[in-house]
Amino acid sequence: MTAPKKVTTDNGAPISDPETIQRIGSDGPLVLHDTNLIETLAHFNREFIPPRNPHAVGSGAFGEFIYDTDISDVCSAALFSEVGLRTPCLTRFSTVAGDRGSADTVRDVCGFSTKFYTKEGNLDWVFNNTPVFFVNNPIKFPQFIHTQRPNSKNLPDFEQFWLFFCENAQESLHQVMVLFSNRGTPYSYKNMNGYSGHTYVWTNSKGEKHYVQVHLKTDHGIKNFTNEEAVKTCGENPLHRQIDLHDSIASKNYPSWTVSVQVMSFEEASKLPFSVFDITKVWPHDKFPLRRIGKLVLNENPTNYFAQVEQAAFSPANMIPYMEASNDPMLVARLLSYPDAHRARLGKNYSQIPVNCPYKTRAYNPLHRDGKMQMDNFGSDPRYFSTLENYEFDTKTQFLKNLNKGAKFNNNQIVEWKHELSDIDFVQPAQLWKVLGKTPGEQKALIHNVASHLQNASPTTQDKVCKWFNKANVEIGTGIKLEIAKLQRSSKL
Ligand code: HEM
């Protein structure tokens, strides 16, 4: 038996009976002196915090990154200081569009975020399970998310879902094909990959910079639900992936991924047929092969979901020396958007919540102080950078000062930018169609999965969507049309 836990009020005064309240006579009114009742009801009213918008549904686990293959010619970050180093981390998986509490096996992109607690600060990889994304212009992100959710009348809206893609964001075809392939419904989080999607800039100790893309390949094999299995699982076991993650760890079948990078020089980037900052495109693997760097292993379940997963704040802005964001406009917008979301969701001092604290070092900045829920206000230290104090500054890595050093831009002027759609936007979707053709049934599954969804939209929208798919390969749009007709005939029988 463990020692008894003394029960108290919030100010620490002992409570004799937590279930007894005071009233005047057995039928009389309550006595307001009973502050424990008020405290208990007030706590209950404030139990919920705002959900993440988007990625509200999630599951998390602790683990470690094991650096096992030298990459020092490309990056000198703390994670890679010596081969064999183990860096503790927290990973959170998620779905994008659903409200908190919705089933975790819906057809959706899955988030794959990892916070590494390094001695040079916390590094976050806020990735997805797909190597590309729907849009490459951040101003389109909020409308993209809106169109994937119920409309203004809180009704499912298949027109807005499809018309956004095929009219407002045709560059999304590559990602839409991934989403509607069976990879859009992974069986479990441990059976899917993770990808940075974005291009990042990594620097070595000589100051040489490279573009990189990070890949986390599952060690358990890709396993997906079919459309019908995923729909059934949503109804029968809405926490299927959460339970699978928990039970795999509890039974010591630890989920793990092999972590690799694609590396590209700035010179090579200038010769690509598309922008290296375009997240709707992948880097060809024959020219930029994967270089292994280590393993990510999840081996510890959270003991308190709210404290360790719901309150976790992941952000691409959490970078460490030798790892920077590139000029991908989506990524740069994300640097601002996530900390802003955390301030709104968790409060200004969110980085002091234990799961977010850079506990391998100490966050110290005498200008970042006060505010609600401040836990570490740097004592009586001056509230400015005083010449009377003794500060240590980073003269070695010059981390933030070095951002963009060496990067070449066409000109220095501010330009108005918008993605201009061209044939190159349909080249990779066409290639993906051929790749799917190598696995029996995969092309058929894509056609069936799209048709099952698109049949709910109007015939005009169906036509527009089919024409859009035909830009990748006429077999797709034509096939979807035939499949819709088949599904509609069989539903009438
Ligand atoms: C301009 C584009 C984007 C914007 C403005 C944006 C914004 C957001 C916001 C506001 C959140 C909620 C954060 C929170 O409350 O903690 C979020 C979550 C998330 N986003 Fe994005 N996002 C964008 C693109 C992307 C891309 C391209 C990826 C993946 C490559 C991505 C992956 C994620 C993940 C994994 C989460 C969940 C983080 C967690 O587990 O807590 N997002 N996003």
Residues whose N, C-alpha, C, O or C-beta is under 5 A from the ligand:
A	BS01	HEM	R52 N53 P54 H55 R92 S94 G111 F112 S113 V126 F127 N128 F133 P138 F141 Y195 S196 G197 A312 F314 M330 A333 R334 S337 A341 R345
